[in-house]
Amino acid sequence: MTIKTAIYETDVQGDFALYNQLFKGALFVRGNDKETPQPFGAEARLPNVYAIHKHANENKWLIAGSVDRHFYEDAELIRNKGGVFDDHCMNGTLGQLRLAGLEPQKDIYIRSKDGPQLGPKIYTQADLQNYINAAKDKGMHLIFEKQSYNVGTNKNFEPAFKKLIEQGLENVIIDGFATDYCVLAAGLKMADIRAEYQADIGIYVVTDAIKGVNINFDGEKDPEFSKKALDEMKDRGIIPIKTKDVLEGRVAA
């Protein structure tokens, strides 16, 4: 079965996407939003994320994405010298889980490493193909784990994405969190792969189904940081669209 279009759900996890009476995400993406009215920040974008997910299911698109899965030794955590992020999406915690609206029971997790204090996990080409077949034929989701904001640090992402392109993928539509970190990194990695293999593939980012942190790598507030990320993506040929463009069939088939 050939699938021409995929959505890529970037880190739609509790610690990034939820902030309410029941759960307050450890690294909730609020951007420049105030806490009232609720929902705000990433949580306010979830209806669009869910709508795109439902549309993808109805049209039998491939569903892929990423999740943070952190261990105490991970370099990006403040607890370690040189780290810049508070503990978030820690292994085994509620905040690490993909949200129920994305049907996580269908997720196939492609690991970056198997657990704490372990080295990189490298899958065989046959294993990756089996997972891709399950996504194409059985509606499972390809979810790439990572211990960094950059999905490219998962050594299995590039070979899997290359396989999808070789097998007919023509469009990938990115949503999720956060615009200026994980979404940007995923988009740029896809653009790099597209350029390296001279692939004719459209890469889109849904601007009303993402949300940025607007804090730069030095820990300073920058209300334009998300805009700069979008501009960088556009410069690399990533096309900004809206949720309604996806739902009304103006993007892909």
C-alpha positions in Angstrom: 0.0 0.0 0.0 1.4 3.4 -1.0 0.8 6.4 1.2 1.4 9.8 -0.3 0.7 12.0 2.8 1.8 11.8 6.4 1.3 14.0 9.4 4.1 14.4 11.9 2.9 15.1 15.5 5.7 16.7 17.3 5.9 16.0 21.1 2.2 16.2 21.8 2.8 15.1 25.4 1.4 16.1 28.8 4.5 18.0 29.9 4.4 20.2 26.9 0.7 20.5 26.1 -1.3 20.4 29.3 -1.8 23.1 31.9 -5.1 22.9 33.8 -6.6 21.9 37.2 -5.9 18.3 36.6 -2.4 18.4 35.2 0.3 21.1 34.9 3.0 20.2 32.4 6.6 20.4 33.6 7.6 22.3 30.5 4.3 23.7 29.3 4.6 25.7 26.1 2.8 28.9 26.8 4.5 31.3 24.4 3.5 34.9 25.2 0.0 33.9 26.5 -1.4 34.8 29.9 -3.0 32.1 31.9 -6.5 33.5 31.5 -8.7 32.8 29.7 -8.1 29.1 29.7 -7.2 27.1 27.7 -4.1 29.0 26.6 -0.7 28.2 25.1 -0.2 24.8 23.7 -3.4 23.5 25.2 -5.4 25.9 23.2 -3.9 24.5 20.0 -4.9 20.9 20.8 -8.3 21.0 19.1 -6.6 21.7 15.8 -4.0 19.0 16.4 -6.8 16.5 17.1 -8.8 17.6 14.1 -5.8 17.0 11.8 -5.2 13.6 13.4 -8.9 12.7 12.8 -8.7 13.9 9.2 -5.5 11.8 8.7 -7.3 8.7 10.0 -10.3 9.3 7.8 -8.1 9.7 4.7 -5.8 6.8 5.6 -2.7 9.0 5.8 0.4 7.8 7.6 0.6 9.1 11.2 4.1 9.7 12.6 5.6 11.9 15.2 8.1 12.2 18.1 8.2 12.1 21.9 10.8 13.1 24.4 11.8 10.2 26.7 14.3 11.6 29.3 16.6 9.9 31.7 18.5 11.6 34.5 21.8 11.6 32.5 20.5 13.4 29.5 22.7 16.3 28.4 19.9 18.8 27.8 18.6 18.7 31.4 19.7 21.4 33.8 20.6 18.8 36.4 23.6 18.0 34.2 26.4 20.5 33.5 25.6 22.5 30.4 21.9 21.5 30.3 19.3 24.2 29.7 15.9 22.5 30.3 14.2 21.6 33.6 13.3 17.9 34.1 10.5 17.1 31.7 9.0 14.0 30.0 11.0 11.8 32.4 10.8 8.1 31.7 7.8 6.5 33.3 5.9 9.7 34.2 2.5 10.8 33.2 4.0 13.9 31.5 5.9 11.7 29.1 2.9 10.1 27.6 1.3 11.1 24.3 -2.1 12.5 24.8 -5.1 10.2 24.6 -6.7 12.1 21.8 -3.9 10.8 19.5 -4.8 7.1 20.1 -1.4 6.2 21.7 -2.5 2.6 21.8 -1.6 2.5 18.1 1.9 3.9 18.6 5.0 2.0 17.6 7.9 3.6 19.5 11.2 3.7 17.6 13.7 4.2 20.3 16.8 6.3 20.3 18.2 4.2 23.2 16.7 1.4 25.3 17.1 2.9 28.7 19.3 4.8 31.2 23.0 4.6 30.9 22.7 2.7 27.6 24.1 3.6 24.2 22.2 4.4 20.9 19.6 1.9 19.7 20.1 1.1 15.9 17.4 -0.8 14.2 18.0 -3.0 11.2 16.6 -2.0 7.8 14.2 -5.0 8.1 12.9 -3.9 11.5 12.2 -0.4 10.2 10.5 -1.8 7.1 8.3 -4.0 9.4 7.3 -0.9 11.4 6.5 1.1 8.2 4.4 -1.8 6.9 2.4 -1.9 10.1 1.8 1.9 9.8 0.8 1.6 6.2 -1.3 -1.6 6.4 -2.7 -1.6 9.9 -2.9 2.1 10.8 -0.2 2.1 13.4 1.7 5.2 14.3 5.5 5.7 13.8 6.7 7.6 16.9 10.4 8.4 17.3 11.7 8.7 20.8 14.5 11.1 21.6 16.6 12.4 24.5 17.1 15.8 22.8 14.8 18.4 21.3 16.2 17.4 17.9 14.6 14.2 16.5 17.7 13.9 14.2 19.6 12.6 17.2 17.6 9.4 16.9 19.8 7.6 14.4 16.8 5.7 13.1 14.9 8.8 12.0 16.8 9.5 8.8 16.8 5.9 7.4 13.1 5.5 8.2 12.2 8.9 6.6 14.3 8.0 3.5 12.4 4.7 3.2 9.0 6.5 3.3 10.1 8.8 0.5 11.4 5.9 -1.6 8.1 4.1 -1.1 6.0 7.0 -2.4 5.6 9.6 0.4 5.0 13.0 -1.3 3.8 15.3 1.5 4.5 15.6 5.3 2.5 17.9 7.5 4.0 19.0 10.8 2.2 20.1 13.9 2.8 20.0 17.7 5.2 21.6 20.1 7.3 23.7 20.4 7.7 25.8 17.3 11.1 27.2 18.1 12.7 24.0 19.3 11.3 20.5 18.5 9.1 21.6 15.5 11.9 23.6 14.0 14.5 20.9 14.4 12.1 18.3 12.9 11.3 20.5 9.9 15.0 21.3 9.3 16.0 17.7 9.5 13.3 16.7 7.0 14.5 19.5 4.7 18.1 18.3 5.0 17.0 14.7 4.1 15.0 16.1 1.2 18.0 18.0 -0.1 20.5 15.2 0.4 18.4 12.7 -1.5 17.0 15.2 -4.0 13.5 14.1 -3.1 10.4 15.7 -4.6 8.5 16.0 -1.3 6.4 18.8 0.1 7.0 19.8 3.8 4.3 21.8 5.5 4.0 23.3 9.0 0.5 24.1 10.4 0.9 27.5 12.0 -2.3 27.3 14.1 -1.5 23.8 15.4 1.8 24.6 16.9 3.0 26.9 19.7 6.4 28.3 20.6 8.2 28.8 23.8 9.7 32.3 22.9 12.6 31.7 25.2 16.0 31.5 23.5 18.9 29.1 24.2 20.4 31.6 26.6 17.2 31.4 28.7 16.1 34.9 27.7 12.6 35.8 26.7 12.3 36.7 23.1 8.7 37.3 21.9 9.8 36.9 18.3 11.7 33.6 18.8 8.9 31.5 17.3 8.5 33.9 14.3 12.2 33.6 13.7 11.8 29.8 13.7 9.0 30.0 11.2 11.0 32.3 9.0 13.9 29.9 9.1 11.7 27.0 8.1 10.2 29.1 5.2 13.8 29.9 4.1 14.4 26.1 3.8 11.3 25.6 1.7 8.9 24.5 4.4 5.4 25.9 3.6 3.3 27.5 6.3 -0.4 26.5 6.2 -3.5 26.6 8.4 -5.6 23.7 9.9 -8.4 24.6 7.5 -6.1 24.1 4.5 -5.5 20.5 5.7 -9.2 19.8 6.5 -10.5 21.3 3.3 -8.1 19.3 1.1 -5.9 22.2 -0.2 -2.6 20.7 0.8 -2.3 17.0 -0.1 -4.0 13.9 -1.3 
